[in-house]
């Protein structure tokens, strides 16, 4: 297979940056055959899927890809040609700090601060609280220290919103550094 390199319209090749890591914007949204967002992949993987006729380009990027013998539009959004059955528990994802912060809009759930964020168990683990989406919130360091290992009633501190499992599209937005405009039409509205 010939290697495709990105170019601006008629310009020189764009430097690839660090090897092994995709550059900003070097991600492609993958839709199921039913136009439901599935995941995010690299441009390289998207091109392979398109060339093997396993996907089609739905939205094109501003750059073109060139090889020795071919020129191709850079995909921004692709759609699989065959439907992929998605298990119901697909979005039972591992809890990460970044996902909790994104779910809570990068805001302390006790005071509203957006600085020095940490993770807090609403019902502390020392009191039998689980490490689950429904018991973890973003908290600034001062609120986390003030609450310590007390229950919400004892500390007089209750989260502004009841913590819950995040919507599936949260993990799609976390997979790309910034969400390109071309993805907006395909992403479900935030609940």
C-alpha positions as CSV (number, residue, x, y, z in Angstrom):
1,X,0.0,0.0,0.0
2,X,1.3,3.5,-0.8
3,X,1.8,5.9,2.0
4,X,-0.4,9.0,1.8
5,X,0.8,12.3,3.2
6,X,-1.4,15.2,4.1
7,X,-0.9,18.5,2.2
8,X,-2.7,21.8,2.2
9,X,-4.4,22.5,-1.1
10,X,-1.4,22.5,-3.4
11,X,1.1,23.1,-0.7
12,X,4.0,21.2,0.8
13,X,3.6,18.2,3.1
14,X,2.6,19.0,6.6
15,X,5.3,18.0,9.2
16,X,4.0,14.9,11.1
17,X,5.3,16.0,14.5
18,X,6.2,13.3,17.0
19,X,6.2,9.8,15.7
20,X,3.5,7.5,17.0
21,X,1.2,10.2,18.2
22,X,-1.5,11.8,16.0
23,X,-1.4,15.5,15.5
24,X,-4.2,17.8,16.5
25,X,-7.1,17.2,14.3
26,X,-5.7,13.9,13.0
27,X,-8.7,12.1,14.2
28,X,-11.8,10.8,12.3
29,X,-15.3,10.2,13.7
30,X,-16.5,6.7,12.8
31,X,-20.3,6.3,12.3
32,X,-22.1,3.0,12.2
33,X,-24.1,2.2,9.0
34,X,-27.1,3.6,10.9
35,X,-25.2,7.0,11.3
36,X,-24.8,6.4,15.0
37,X,-21.4,7.6,16.3
38,X,-19.3,4.6,17.3
39,X,-15.7,5.8,18.0
40,X,-12.8,7.9,16.9
41,X,-9.9,6.6,14.9
42,X,-6.8,7.9,13.2
43,X,-6.8,9.3,9.7
44,X,-4.6,6.4,8.7
45,X,-7.1,3.8,9.9
46,X,-10.0,5.7,8.3
47,X,-8.2,5.8,4.9
48,X,-7.5,2.0,5.1
49,X,-11.3,1.4,5.8
50,X,-12.2,3.6,2.9
51,X,-9.7,2.0,0.5
52,X,-10.9,-1.5,1.5
53,X,-14.5,-0.3,0.8
54,X,-15.5,-1.0,4.5
55,X,-16.4,2.6,5.0
56,X,-17.3,5.7,3.0
57,X,-16.4,9.3,3.5
58,X,-19.3,11.3,4.9
59,X,-17.5,14.6,5.7
60,X,-14.3,15.7,4.1
61,X,-11.5,17.6,5.8
62,X,-9.9,20.7,4.3
63,X,-6.6,18.9,3.4
64,X,-6.0,16.3,0.8
65,X,-3.9,13.2,1.0
66,X,-1.3,12.4,-1.7
67,X,0.6,9.3,-2.6
68,X,2.8,8.6,-5.5
69,X,-0.1,7.6,-7.7
70,X,-3.2,8.9,-6.0
71,X,-4.9,11.9,-4.4
72,X,-7.7,11.5,-1.8
73,X,-9.7,13.9,0.3
74,X,-8.8,13.7,4.0
75,X,-11.7,12.1,5.8
76,X,-13.2,13.9,8.8
77,X,-16.2,11.6,9.3
78,X,-16.7,8.1,7.8
79,X,-19.6,5.7,7.9
80,X,-19.2,1.9,7.9
81,X,-20.8,0.2,5.0
82,X,-22.1,-2.7,7.1
83,X,-23.9,-2.4,10.4
84,X,-22.0,-3.3,13.6
85,X,-24.0,-4.6,16.4
86,X,-23.1,-2.7,19.6
87,X,-23.5,-4.4,22.9
88,X,-25.7,-2.6,25.5
89,X,-22.9,-2.5,28.0
90,X,-20.4,-1.0,25.6
91,X,-20.4,2.3,27.5
92,X,-19.6,0.7,30.8
93,X,-16.2,2.3,30.7
94,X,-13.4,2.5,33.2
95,X,-13.6,5.5,35.4
96,X,-10.8,8.0,34.8
97,X,-10.1,11.4,36.3
98,X,-10.4,13.1,32.9
99,X,-13.8,11.5,32.2
100,X,-15.2,12.5,35.6
101,X,-13.9,16.1,35.1
102,X,-15.5,16.2,31.6
103,X,-18.8,14.8,32.9
104,X,-18.9,17.4,35.6
105,X,-17.9,20.2,33.2
106,X,-14.5,20.7,34.8
107,X,-16.2,22.2,37.8
108,X,-16.1,21.4,41.5
109,X,-19.5,19.9,42.4
110,X,-19.5,21.5,45.8
111,X,-18.5,25.2,45.3
112,X,-18.3,25.7,41.5
113,X,-14.6,26.4,41.4
114,X,-12.6,25.3,38.3
115,X,-9.2,25.2,39.8
116,X,-7.1,22.4,41.5
117,X,-9.7,19.7,40.7
118,X,-9.5,16.3,42.4
119,X,-11.8,13.3,42.6
120,X,-14.1,12.9,45.6
121,X,-16.2,9.9,46.7
122,X,-19.6,11.3,47.8
123,X,-19.9,8.5,50.3
124,X,-16.3,7.9,51.3
125,X,-14.7,4.6,50.7
126,X,-13.9,4.4,54.4
127,X,-17.7,4.4,55.0
128,X,-18.4,1.7,52.4
129,X,-18.9,4.0,49.4
130,X,-18.1,2.3,46.0
131,X,-15.9,3.6,43.3
132,X,-18.7,4.0,40.8
133,X,-19.8,6.7,38.5
134,X,-22.8,7.3,40.8
135,X,-20.5,8.0,43.8
136,X,-17.6,10.0,42.3
137,X,-17.6,13.7,41.6
138,X,-15.1,16.4,40.6
139,X,-14.1,18.5,43.7
140,X,-11.6,21.3,44.2
141,X,-8.8,20.5,46.6
142,X,-10.1,22.8,49.4
143,X,-13.6,21.3,49.3
144,X,-12.1,17.8,49.2
145,X,-10.0,18.5,52.3
146,X,-12.9,20.2,54.1
147,X,-15.3,17.2,53.4
148,X,-12.5,14.7,54.3
149,X,-14.0,11.3,55.1
150,X,-17.4,12.5,56.3
151,X,-20.8,11.7,54.8
152,X,-22.5,14.5,52.9
153,X,-24.9,15.2,55.7
154,X,-22.2,15.3,58.4
155,X,-20.0,17.6,56.3
156,X,-23.0,19.8,55.2
157,X,-21.7,19.4,51.6
158,X,-23.9,17.9,48.9
159,X,-23.0,17.8,45.2
160,X,-24.8,20.4,43.0
161,X,-25.8,17.6,40.6
162,X,-26.5,13.9,41.4
163,X,-23.5,12.0,39.9
164,X,-24.4,9.5,37.2
165,X,-22.9,7.4,34.5
166,X,-21.9,9.8,31.6
167,X,-23.5,9.8,28.2
168,X,-21.8,7.6,25.6
169,X,-20.7,10.5,23.5
170,X,-18.5,11.9,26.3
171,X,-15.9,9.2,25.5
172,X,-16.0,10.2,21.8
173,X,-15.2,13.8,22.7
174,X,-12.4,12.7,25.1
175,X,-10.8,10.7,22.2
176,X,-10.0,13.9,20.3
177,X,-8.1,17.0,21.6
178,X,-10.8,19.3,20.1
179,X,-14.0,18.5,18.5
180,X,-14.0,19.5,14.8
181,X,-17.0,21.5,13.5
182,X,-17.7,18.7,11.0
183,X,-18.5,16.3,13.9
184,X,-21.1,18.5,15.5
185,X,-24.0,17.4,13.2
186,X,-23.3,13.7,14.0
187,X,-23.0,14.0,17.8
188,X,-26.1,13.5,20.0
189,X,-27.2,16.6,21.9
190,X,-25.9,16.6,25.4
191,X,-28.5,15.6,28.0
